[in-house]
Amino acid sequence: MILLIILCTLPIIIYLGNLLLGNIGLLLLKTKTYEGYTPFVSIIIAAKNEEKNIEQTLSCVLNQTYPRDKFEVILVDDASEDRTNEIAQGFLAKYSNLVILNQPAVITYQSRKKYALENGIKKSRGEILLFTDADSRMSKHWVKAMISCYDPEGTIGAVCSFVCLPHKKKSSLFMRFQELDYLSISLMGAGYFGIGYPACNNGNNFSYRKKLFYQVNGFNGIENVKSGDDDLLLEKFTTMTDKKIAYCYDKNAIVETAPVYDIKGLLNQRSRWASKVFIYKRLVYTIMMLGIFLFNLFLCVSPLILLLLPQSLFLVSGSVLGKIILEGMLFIPRLLRLHRKALIAHLFLLSLLYAPYIVYVGLAGVLGNFEWKSDALTSLVKPGYVHKSSEAKAENL
């Protein structure tokens, strides 16, 4: 019995410690910007059957306040079967800085998205690469905000920033849950940067120097992992180079991404994200992810533990109370600053739903029980295949 309690205590310490570090990191997080540096930027977007989103996304990225002659937009159409390419072609007459590439149905990577991104990189002219998805929205100052975090000397190798879902005052409980889930990922990711440990980021708001990509041999080693064009690549940057990774904690750098509209789609997406847990080379991050999974598993079975071990009441109640307090500290101030206070009323209820949700996606991710629309076409997998200044604390989030 004592051994069981000890085994339950370890993931509790990891989970609550993780939340505490996230809160501290957000308080410490600073964004350093560099004025007057305007390198040529290539914005790269991989798209697959995005006819409902591509027009708005292209309108956002093509109409930026960053000098028009200093950036290009490269859209890589991954063999779309709808009107994605046709809609994109309609922008060519007005925007000379738009380039459209067509990816064939048969490729040499298992991950079609990474292959599309690498083709875009090969064709790019930019010193700085900036990535987003075909279903994303951003402000007209997005490029300017992200590039302002790069220094002319080149010590900053990559820049990450915040991603969230669009907020509606009236939406379903499912959409509220999904919105809070995305916010938790982005807030914790920002918190890690604040304590000097850039561990996770999102590929639809990610930027890096082209030289850095080739310095780590691009996606070599992770090309056949279905996801990971963001955090696994970030891990290569932090472990294989001495370049600094900056975080742009600025409201103008926020990217909004389209939500998933059904539970099956959400579970599939999050399971795909969770599938990378044993691929990370940094043991600390893997242990942290396992701790989060085991803590939520502990919450799911806590009624049974209380039944078998009534003396564990203090342990269970203390962990739940700690979770509520630390998650409240993480969410409430940022929800108020993001003008999403309607979500605060749902925090406790959605926190209860979070435990079984994490357990499911963790198991499904490890077992490979997920699909990805972009990998539905043929992929010829070849193992080992190699494809040749001012400083201020952010007040916006």
Secondary structure, 3 states (H helix, E strand, C coil): CHHHHHHHHHHHHHHHHHHHHHHHHHHHCEEEECCCCCCCEEEEEEECCCCCCHHHHHHHHHCCCCCHHHEEEEEEECCCCCCHHHHHHCCCCCCCCEEEEECCCCECCCCHHHHHHHHHHHHCCCCEEEEEECCEEECCCHHHHHHCCCCCCCCEEEEEECEECCCCCCCCHHHHHHHHHHHHHHHHHHHHHHCCCCCCCCHHHEEEEHHHHHHCCCCCCCCCCCCCCCHHHHHHHHHHCCCEEEEECCHHHCEEECCCCCHHHHHHHHHHHHCCCCCCCCHHHHHHHHHHHHHHHHHHHHHHHHHHCHHHHHHHHHHHHHHHHHHHHHHHHHHHHCCCHHHHHHHHHHHHHHHHHHHHHHHHHHHCCCCCHHHCCCECCCCCCCCCCEEEECCCC
